[in-house]
Amino acid sequence: MDFALTEEQTAIFDMAHAFGQENIAPFARQWESEGTIPKELWPQVGELGFGGLYVSEDSGGSALTRLDATLVFEALSMACPSVAAFLSIHNMCAKMLDSFASDEMKARIMPDVLSLNTVLSYCLTEPGSGSDAAALKTRAEKTDQGYTLNGNKAFISGGGYSDAYVCMVRTGDDGPKGISTVYVEDGTAGLSFGGLEEKMGWKSQPTAQVQFDDCKIPSNNLVGEEGKGFKYAMMGLDGGRLNISSCSLGAAQTALNLTMKYMSERKAFGQSIDQFQGLQFRLADMEIELQAARVFLRQAAWKLDQGAPDASKHCAMAKKFVTEAGSKIVDQSLQLHGGYGYLADYGIEKLVRDLRVHQILEGTNEIMRVIVARHMLAEHS
Ligand SMILES: Cc1cc2nc3c(=O)[nH]c(=O)nc-3n(C[C@H](O)[C@H](O)[C@H](O)COP(=O)(O)OP(=O)(O)OC[C@H]3O[C@@H](n4cnc5c(N)ncnc54)[C@H](O)[C@@H]3O)c2cc1C
């Protein structure tokens, strides 16, 4: 068993970290207050091969392992978890297209997806269905030319901003087997967006409803086979859970680094506050939890790379553990900064706000426990 990163993995992490520190970190607060990420950033990210991190070489992707991809998200989220998480969603969609889209479709769209000239959103949630995603109601009626879509998707990261939408829609009966995946390009007649949601965190990402009103798409925008869309959507989620956990991890590492520095400089009662043993113990607890989260996450990624039978269980366990650990660490970091932690200039309060949603999306942390318990019961039956 070897827990060390390879030279290549270290180089991937360093490249992503350097890019984030130069091109994202200095602007993260500005983008947050503007409520958007400049579109010009994405082709630069694409040049690094991050538009299709684990898309196969055959499709022109970087063909990295899931473990390698976690390093990219951990490193980028050290600059801004909101930007890193947005890239994670694009990559989840890109992998779905790589795995299931027809050769014709891949030839048509993949070059722009990989270069990030086409930014993708993932549309599963609806106003009436989140955790119970298979209850979705957006309808795609088959016509002579293709499909006509009617319905609404809720909470869509990149709604009204992205260039294309990978959408789970109902083509058949109720339940998961009646769901298909379709690709809807921005500008398609009948596609519109709700107003921008006001959110606690992830403020640089526009979030909006995606609405279909007799929205007509050609038949060759069906991804894979009819009736398999729910399976495709769920297959993307194991990796998505690793990515979002990595975003918590990187942000928590940044918060801890800032806290160590602050505590060495801040004086109280005649000494720097890092000399109080009670606070040293808090630092030690944060470090222990962070390192445990990192090892657990990388093990889950390794399991997914190996195709291990318990990979989904480990991805769910890691998502629950790492996102909660990340939130605890950034919250403790805020506390150790005293009143200054509450001020935007110190860089901690944004992380507290940004990480909170990681416990809610890509499957809530309650649903992660449902998955873990289901696996445990199956293993013991
Ligand atoms: C900022 C943001 C961005 C998002 N981006 C996207 C996106 O890009 N694309 C997309 O498709 N979705 C997106 N979502 C939606 C997100 O995936 C859902 O919010 C999430 O799946 C939860 O669904 P819900 O909000 O409907 O909550 P509900 O499913 O209604 O859950 C409410 C509560 O009940 C609990 N619960 C539900 N069922 C069970 C159960 N069986 N056992 C125990 N507890 C249960 C939940 O854990 C939760 O605490 C985003 C959400 C947010 C907040």
The ligand as an SDF file (V2000), in Angstrom:
LIG
                    3D

 53 58  0  0  0  0  0  0  0  0999 V2000
  -26.7240   26.2130   -4.7680 C   0  0  0  0  0  0  0  0  0  0  0  0
  -27.3260   24.9710   -5.3300 C   0  0  0  0  0  0  0  0  0  0  0  0
  -26.9230   24.5290   -6.5770 C   0  0  0  0  0  0  0  0  0  0  0  0
  -27.5160   23.3940   -7.1330 C   0  0  0  0  0  0  0  0  0  0  0  0
  -27.1420   22.9850   -8.3810 N   0  0  0  0  0  0  0  0  0  0  0  0
  -27.8200   21.9910   -8.9940 C   0  0  0  0  0  0  0  0  0  0  0  0
  -27.5520   21.6760  -10.3600 C   0  0  0  0  0  0  0  0  0  0  0  0
  -26.6850   22.2740  -11.0030 O   0  0  0  0  0  0  0  0  0  0  0  0
  -28.2840   20.7000  -10.9410 N   0  0  0  0  0  0  0  0  0  0  0  0
  -29.2550   19.9980  -10.2750 C   0  0  0  0  0  0  0  0  0  0  0  0
  -29.8650   19.1260  -10.8600 O   0  0  0  0  0  0  0  0  0  0  0  0
  -29.5260   20.2820   -8.9610 N   0  0  0  0  0  0  0  0  0  0  0  0
  -28.8400   21.2650   -8.3220 C   0  0  0  0  0  0  0  0  0  0  0  0
  -29.1200   21.5900   -7.0150 N   0  0  0  0  0  0  0  0  0  0  0  0
  -30.2030   20.8930   -6.3370 C   0  0  0  0  0  0  0  0  0  0  0  0
  -29.7490   19.9220   -5.2540 C   0  0  0  0  0  0  0  0  0  0  0  0
  -29.1810   18.8000   -5.8470 O   0  0  0  0  0  0  0  0  0  0  0  0
  -30.9750   19.6160   -4.3830 C   0  0  0  0  0  0  0  0  0  0  0  0
  -31.2640   20.7860   -3.6300 O   0  0  0  0  0  0  0  0  0  0  0  0
  -30.7400   18.4310   -3.4780 C   0  0  0  0  0  0  0  0  0  0  0  0
  -30.6870   17.2440   -4.2230 O   0  0  0  0  0  0  0  0  0  0  0  0
  -31.8370   18.2910   -2.4140 C   0  0  0  0  0  0  0  0  0  0  0  0
  -33.1060   18.3180   -2.9980 O   0  0  0  0  0  0  0  0  0  0  0  0
  -34.2270   19.2980   -2.3970 P   0  0  0  0  0  0  0  0  0  0  0  0
  -33.6210   20.6310   -2.2510 O   0  0  0  0  0  0  0  0  0  0  0  0
  -35.4330   19.1540   -3.2270 O   0  0  0  0  0  0  0  0  0  0  0  0
  -34.4980   18.7530   -0.9360 O   0  0  0  0  0  0  0  0  0  0  0  0
  -35.4910   17.5440   -0.5350 P   0  0  0  0  0  0  0  0  0  0  0  0
  -35.2130   16.3560   -1.3700 O   0  0  0  0  0  0  0  0  0  0  0  0
  -36.8680   18.0560   -0.5130 O   0  0  0  0  0  0  0  0  0  0  0  0
  -35.0030   17.2500    0.9460 O   0  0  0  0  0  0  0  0  0  0  0  0
  -35.4190   18.0260    2.0990 C   0  0  0  0  0  0  0  0  0  0  0  0
  -34.7970   17.3720    3.3250 C   0  0  0  0  0  0  0  0  0  0  0  0
  -35.3210   16.0320    3.4750 O   0  0  0  0  0  0  0  0  0  0  0  0
  -34.2240   15.1030    3.5080 C   0  0  0  0  0  0  0  0  0  0  0  0
  -34.6310   13.8480    2.8520 N   0  0  0  0  0  0  0  0  0  0  0  0
  -35.2330   13.6950    1.6520 C   0  0  0  0  0  0  0  0  0  0  0  0
  -35.4410   12.4020    1.3890 N   0  0  0  0  0  0  0  0  0  0  0  0
  -34.9440   11.7040    2.4330 C   0  0  0  0  0  0  0  0  0  0  0  0
  -34.8450   10.3150    2.7610 C   0  0  0  0  0  0  0  0  0  0  0  0
  -35.2560    9.3560    1.9100 N   0  0  0  0  0  0  0  0  0  0  0  0
  -34.2860    9.9670    3.9390 N   0  0  0  0  0  0  0  0  0  0  0  0
  -33.8220   10.9140    4.7900 C   0  0  0  0  0  0  0  0  0  0  0  0
  -33.8600   12.2330    4.5230 N   0  0  0  0  0  0  0  0  0  0  0  0
  -34.4100   12.6280    3.3680 C   0  0  0  0  0  0  0  0  0  0  0  0
  -33.0940   15.7960    2.7640 C   0  0  0  0  0  0  0  0  0  0  0  0
  -31.8320   15.2740    3.1150 O   0  0  0  0  0  0  0  0  0  0  0  0
  -33.2710   17.2330    3.2230 C   0  0  0  0  0  0  0  0  0  0  0  0
  -32.6980   17.4210    4.4840 O   0  0  0  0  0  0  0  0  0  0  0  0
  -28.5100   22.6740   -6.4080 C   0  0  0  0  0  0  0  0  0  0  0  0
  -28.8880   23.1200   -5.1400 C   0  0  0  0  0  0  0  0  0  0  0  0
  -28.3180   24.2540   -4.5890 C   0  0  0  0  0  0  0  0  0  0  0  0
  -28.7560   24.7110   -3.2290 C   0  0  0  0  0  0  0  0  0  0  0  0
  1  2  1  0
  2  3  1  0
  2 52  2  0
  3  4  2  0
  4  5  1  0
  4 50  1  0
  5  6  2  0
  6  7  1  0
  6 13  1  0
  7  8  2  0
  7  9  1  0
  9 10  1  0
 10 11  2  0
 10 12  1  0
 12 13  2  0
 13 14  1  0
 14 15  1  0
 14 50  1  0
 15 16  1  0
 16 17  1  0
 16 18  1  0
 18 19  1  0
 18 20  1  0
 20 21  1  0
 20 22  1  0
 22 23  1  0
 23 24  1  0
 24 25  2  0
 24 26  1  0
 24 27  1  0
 27 28  1  0
 28 29  2  0
 28 30  1  0
 28 31  1  0
 31 32  1  0
 32 33  1  0
 33 34  1  0
 33 48  1  0
 34 35  1  0
 35 36  1  0
 35 46  1  0
 36 37  1  0
 36 45  1  0
 37 38  2  0
 38 39  1  0
 39 40  1  0
 39 45  2  0
 40 41  1  0
 40 42  2  0
 42 43  1  0
 43 44  2  0
 44 45  1  0
 46 47  1  0
 46 48  1  0
 48 49  1  0
 50 51  2  0
 51 52  1  0
 52 53  1  0
M  END
$$$$
